[in-house]
Amino acid sequence: MKPSLVRLALISLGFAASLSSLPAQAQKTVDQCASTLKARGYNVYKMDIDDGRIDDLAASINNQKYEIKTDMNCKVLLEKIDY
């Protein structure tokens, strides 16, 4: 390879690596998502990470149990009564 092509390849790899790390920095922890739900009045009693991208939480409010799924930025994707 010519030196200019090697340099371009290295710069491209560095740029790609920096882009792949951005979402991880923006992601919140499952504890932060639970805190968000607690602020809405939920009592969170179970927290799991389904597939590394979705938080699966079990919570209750007013003696009613709920199943709640959030993305890694704490956006609620599913909030349904758990029978």
Backbone torsions as a table, in degrees:
resi	resn	phi	psi	omega
1	MET	NA	148.1	175.8
2	LYS	-75.0	150.4	179.9
3	PRO	-55.5	-35.9	-178.7
4	SER	-69.2	-34.6	177.7
5	LEU	-70.0	-38.8	177.5
6	VAL	-63.1	-44.3	179.1
7	ARG	-61.9	-43.8	178.8
8	LEU	-62.8	-41.7	179.2
9	ALA	-63.1	-43.5	179.7
10	LEU	-65.2	-40.2	178.0
11	ILE	-64.9	-42.2	179.1
12	SER	-62.6	-43.0	178.6
13	LEU	-63.3	-41.3	178.5
14	GLY	-64.4	-40.9	178.2
15	PHE	-64.6	-44.2	179.3
16	ALA	-63.3	-39.8	178.8
17	ALA	-65.0	-38.6	179.9
18	SER	-68.8	-34.1	178.0
19	LEU	-69.4	-37.9	-177.9
20	SER	-69.8	-20.6	179.8
21	SER	-87.5	-13.4	-178.2
22	LEU	-63.4	-47.8	-178.9
23	PRO	-61.3	-36.3	-179.9
24	ALA	-62.0	-36.6	179.4
25	GLN	-69.6	-30.6	-178.2
26	ALA	-83.5	-17.3	-177.3
27	GLN	-73.0	147.3	179.0
28	LYS	-105.0	161.3	179.5
29	THR	-84.2	163.6	178.1
30	VAL	-61.6	-32.2	177.0
31	ASP	-64.8	-38.3	178.3
32	GLN	-67.1	-37.6	177.4
33	CYS	-66.5	-40.0	177.4
34	ALA	-62.6	-40.1	178.6
35	SER	-62.6	-37.2	177.1
36	THR	-62.3	-43.1	178.9
37	LEU	-68.5	-37.5	178.0
38	LYS	-61.6	-36.5	178.6
39	ALA	-66.0	-23.8	176.9
40	ARG	-87.3	1.1	176.4
41	GLY	103.8	-1.7	179.9
42	TYR	-77.2	147.1	169.0
43	ASN	-102.0	103.0	-177.4
44	VAL	-83.9	122.2	-177.8
45	TYR	-119.8	-1.5	176.6
46	LYS	-152.6	134.4	179.7
47	MET	-135.7	129.0	176.7
48	ASP	-139.4	158.4	171.1
49	ILE	-109.2	114.0	-176.0
50	ASP	-61.9	-65.3	-173.5
51	ASP	-132.3	25.2	-179.4
52	GLY	86.7	-8.6	-179.5
53	ARG	-125.4	-19.9	-174.8
54	ILE	-122.8	129.9	174.4
55	ASP	-90.1	134.1	178.7
56	ASP	-113.3	114.0	-176.8
57	LEU	-120.1	144.8	172.4
58	ALA	-113.7	130.3	-175.5
59	ALA	-147.0	164.9	176.1
60	SER	-136.5	154.2	175.4
61	ILE	-150.0	132.1	-178.3
62	ASN	52.6	45.6	179.3
63	ASN	61.2	19.7	176.3
64	GLN	-115.5	128.1	179.3
65	LYS	-84.7	145.0	179.3
66	TYR	-132.2	147.2	168.5
67	GLU	-102.8	127.2	-176.2
68	ILE	-130.5	132.2	175.5
69	LYS	-119.9	134.6	178.2
70	THR	-127.4	156.6	171.5
71	ASP	-82.4	-179.2	-175.0
72	MET	-73.0	-1.9	174.6
73	ASN	-108.9	16.2	176.6
74	CYS	70.4	15.7	174.0
75	LYS	-75.9	126.2	-179.2
76	VAL	-72.3	121.5	179.4
77	LEU	-99.4	-30.5	-179.2
78	LEU	-147.1	133.0	177.6
79	GLU	-143.4	98.5	-176.7
80	LYS	-134.4	155.1	178.4
81	ILE	-65.7	133.4	179.6
82	ASP	-100.9	111.9	-176.8
83	TYR	-84.4	NA	NA
